[in-house]
Amino acid sequence: MNGRGEIVHIGCYTAESDGRGTGIMAVRRDPDSGALTPLGTVAPTASPSFLARHPEAPVLYAVNELPDGQVSAWRVDPDGGLTLLGSRATGGGEPCHLAVLPGGGHLVAANYGGGSVAVFPLDPRGVPGERSDLVVHEGHGPDPQRQERAHTHMVSPDPAGGPLLAVDLGTDSVYRYDVDAPTGRLVPRGPRIRTAAGTGPRHLARHPDGRRCYLVGELDGTVTAYDLGDDGSLHERGRFDASGWSGHVQPSEVAVRPDGAFLYVANRGVGTIAVFDLRGERPERVGEVAAGGDWPRHFALIGDHLYVADERADVVTVFRVDADSGMPTPAGEPLAVPSPTCVLP
C-alpha cells in the first residue's frame, strides 16, 4: 500500500444489513486531483456503517450496525491497514453513529434501534473498556412508522469541552449531557431541546465559531439554524428547506466548511448536495448539484474536495469545491464502492 497520498477509510453496509460491502475499505487520496485509488478491504467486519478516529492515538473506531450492536476498535497502520484491538457491546440495537470525546478519554455511541447513548472509557492506547453507562431515551413523535419510540441518531461532542449533544429522531429532541470523567457516566444538562413535531432530527453540524449549529430534519426535509449556548442550549434562529429541488427530500449528512463560510447538506431521494452561504444574517442557498446517485448517505470535506458516499448507487463521487462560491463540481470518475455509508479522512 505504499505510495503518494493520504489514506481514507470507507465504511459500508454488509450482508448482515442487506448491503453489498465486505467491511472497512481503504483508499489512497491524491491531494491535488482528489482522485481515489482503492486499496481493498482492510477490516472484514459486519456493517461498519459509521467510523471515527482517536484524536491522538492511531486508532479507528466503527459501529457495527446490528440488532445486537457493537463498537469495534482497530490500530491504524501507516499503510492504512487495520489490526483489531477489541469490540464491545453497545447495549442497544443498530448503533449508527459514534464519536470520541475531546482529550480521547471516552467513546460514545448512538443506538438507533435502542434509542440510547452508550459510553466506553478508553485506555491510553485508545482501546475501549467495559461500557460505563447507557442512557435510554423515552417518548415518541407523531410519525407512527418512524417515531414510534426513541431513535438516537447522532452524538456530537463539543470540541471546546462543553456538553455532549445527542440527536434523537424518534422523539424530536436534542439531549444534553455532561460526561463525568472519573466514572464515565452521563449527567443530564437541563431539559432536552424539542424540535418542531415531526422533524425527525438526524445529524447536526457545529459552526467553527462555537456559537452556531445546524440540524437537519430527516422526516420533514428541513434545516434548523440555532444559536448554541455554552451550556449546550439551542436557540432557534430559523428553519429552511434542505433542498430546492422537487421530489422526495430526506436529508442525511450536514457539515460546515472549516472556514465557516458555507453549509453543505446531502439530500436523499432527490440525490443532491445543497450549499448555503453562512456569511450573511441568515443562511442563503447558493446552489445545489446532483450528488452522483439518489441516496447520498454521507460525505466528507477533505482539503479542496468533497467526497459523497451514495449507499444505493455503490459509488463515492469526487467533487472539487470552489473556494469563493462554495459550489462543488465533479472531478474525475466516481469510485465503485459497495454500499458505502461513511467516508473518514
N, C-alpha and C positions, 0 to 999 in steps of 0.2 A: 504493500500500500504506500510505499514511498513515492514522493513526487511533490511538485509545487502545488500550493494552495492550502485552503483551510478545510478541516473536517466538519461536516454537518451530519447529524443523525436524524433519521426519519422514523416515527412510529406509525403503526398501522393497525387495522383490524385483521385478525387471522380467522381460521375456520371456526374457532370457538364462538365467534361473534358473526358468523356468516360472511366473513371477509375473505380476501384472497392473498393477504400478506403472509409472511413466514416469521416475522419478528422485527427486531430493530435493524434498520438498514443504515449503512454508512455511505456517504458520497463525498467526493472532493470538489470544493468550490473554487473556481478561478476568480479572484477578487476583482480583476479588471473586466472580464467579459461577463461574469456572473454565471458562466456555464457550470453545470454539474456533471461529474463523472462518477458512475456507480461503482462501488467497491464491494457490493454484496451484503448479505445478511450477516451481521456480526454478533447477534444475540437471538437465537431461536427462542421465542417466549410467547405466551398466549396473550394476544390483543393488547400490546403496549400502546394504548391509544393516546397517552399524553406523557411527555418527557420533561425533565428539569435537570439542571446541573447544580452541584455544590458550588458555593461562591469561592472556595479556596482549594479544596481537595479535588483531585482528578476523578470525580465520581459522577456518574449519571444515574438518575432515578426514573422509573416508569411506573405508572399504574397498570395493573393487569385487570382490564375491564371485564370481569367475570361475575357470575352470580355470587360466588364466594370471593370477594375482591382481595387483591393483594397489591402491595408495593414491592418493587424489586430494585436492588442497587447493584451497579457494576463499576469496577475500576476501569477508567478510560486509558487505553494505551496511546502512545504518541501517534501511532498509525491509524487510530480510530477503532481498533479492536476493543472488545469489551470482555471483562472477566467477572463472573458473578461473585458478588460479596455476600448476598443473602436476600431473603424475601420475608415479608411479614404480612399477616392477615390484617385487612383494614377494618374488620368488624362490621362491614356492610357490603351490599351488592353494588356492582357496576361502578367502581370508582372511576371518575372521568377526568380528574384534574389533581395536580399536586404542586407543591412549592416548598422551597427551603427558606426558613426564616433568616433575616439578616443576622450575620455572625456565624451561621452554619450550625447552630446548636440543636435545631429541631426540624423535622419534616412534617408537613401537614398535607392531608389528602381529603378530597371531597367525594363522598359516596353518593352517586346519583340515585341508585336504587334504594339505598338505605336512608337517604335524607339526613346524612350525618357528616360530621367532621372528625377525622382521626388525627392523633398526634403521636409522633415517634421521636424519642431522643436520638441524637446522632453522636457517636463517639468521635474522638479526634481524627480518625481516618475517614469519617463520613458514613460509617456503617450504622444502619438503623437498629435500635434495640427494641425491646418489647414495647408495645403500644402503651403510652402513658395516659391517654384519655380518649374518650369517644363521646361526643355530644350529639344527641339525636334531636332534630327539629320536629316540631309538631304543627299540624294545621293543613290547610288545603287552599286552593284557589277556585275560581269559577269554571275553569275548563274541566269537565268530568273525565276526559281521556288523559290529559297531560298533567292535571293539577289535583288529582285525587288524594294526594298526600305530598309530603315534603320530598323535594328532589334537589339536593345540593349540587351545584354545577361548577363552582369555582371557589378557590381560596386565594385571596390576594393579600400578601403581606405588605406592610408599609416599609419602603426602603429606609425611612428615617427612624424606624423602630416603634411607630405608633400601633394602634390596634390592627389586628387581622380582620379583613372583611371576607365574609362567606356569603356567596350569592346563591340564593335558593329559588329555582324556577317554580317549584310546586307551591310555595307559599307566598309568592310575590314579595319577597323580602330580601334585605341585606342585613346579616347579623354581624355584630362587632364583638371581638374577643381580644383580651389580653392573654398572653401565654406566660404563665408563671414558670420562670426558667428552672428553679430547683426541682419542681415537681412535674413539669410538663403538662400541667392542667390548663384547660381553657376557662377563663374568668370572663363572664359577660360584661361588656362595657355599655351599660344603658340598654334601653329597649331596642328591638330590631327596627330597621327603617323599612317602611312599606312602600312599594311602588304602586302605580295605578293598577287596579284589579285587572287580571288577565294579561299583564305584561309578559309574564314568563321570563324573568331576568336570567340571562345566561352567563355572559362574561362582562367584566368591566376593565377599562384601561385608565391608568393614572397618568395625569399630565406630569412632565418632569418638574414643574414648579411646585409640586406637592400640595397645591391648593384647589385643583380641579380633577374631576374624573368623569368618565362617560360610560354608561351602562346600556347594553343592547338588550332589547326585548325579543326573545325568540318567537313568542306567540303573537305579538301584535305588530312586529316589524318596525319598531321604533328605536331611537337612541334618546336617552335622557341625560342631559348635562347637569352636573351637580358642582356646587362648591363643597370642598372637602375640609372638615374641621380637624383640629389636632386630636380630638377625641374620637375620630372616625365617623363623626356625624356627617350626613349628606343633606345639603340644602338645594332643592331643585331650582335650576335656573331656566329650564325649558325642555321641551320634547320636540323631536322632529323625525320625519320618516327616514328609515335607514337606506332606502333606495328610491330613486325617481323613476324606475322602470315599472311597467305594468306587469302584473302576474303575481304568483305566489312569492312572498318575500319572507324568508326565515333566516334572520341574521345569526352568524356563528361567532367568528373571531372579531376583535376590535383592538386597535393599537394606535398609540400616538407616536409620530416620528420623534426620534431622540431630541431633535432641536425644538420640539413643541409646536411646530408651525402647522402640522396637518394631522387629521384623524383619518384612519382607514377602517372600513367596515366590510367584511365579507358577507355576501347575501346569497344563501342557498335558494334554490327554486328558480330565481331569475339568473343566477350564476354570474354575479358581478362583484367587483371591488369598487365601493363608493369612497370618494375623497372629499373631505371637508376642511376648509380653511379655518384655523383656530386663532388667527391673529386679530380678528375684529371683536366687537362686543358680543356677537353670537356666532356659533359655528355656521358656516355657509358652504353648501355643496358646490364644489368647483368642477366636478365631473364624475363619470362612472364608466368603467371599462369591463368588457367581458373577461371572465376570470379563467377561461380555458375549459370549462365544464359547468354543469348546472348545480354542483354540490360542493362549493369551496368550504371545507370544514375548518381549515386553519391556514394561517400564513405567518411568515416571519419577515421582518425588515432587517436586512443584513447589509451594511455599507450602503452602496448606491442602488441596491437591488431589493426586489420584493419577490418572495417565493410562496406560491399558492398551492396548497395540497387539496386536490379535488378527490374526495373519497370515492365517488362513484365512477368518475372518468378514468381513474387509475393513472393519474399524471400529477407531477409537480411542474407548474408553469413558472418560467422566469420572466420578470419584468425589470426594466431599468426605470428608476424613479427620477423625474426631473427635479433638480434642486430648487428651482424657482416656483414652478407651478404645482409641484407635488404630485403630478399625474404620472402613472405608470404606463409604459409602452412595452409590448412583448420584445424579448431579447433572446433570440435563438429558439431552438426546438424544445418543446416540453420533454421532461424526463419521465419515462414509463416507470411507475411505482405502483404496486398492487395495493389498493385500499388505503392510501396514505391519510393519516389523521393528525399528524403533528410534525413540524419542521423545527429542529432545535439547533441554533448556531453554536 
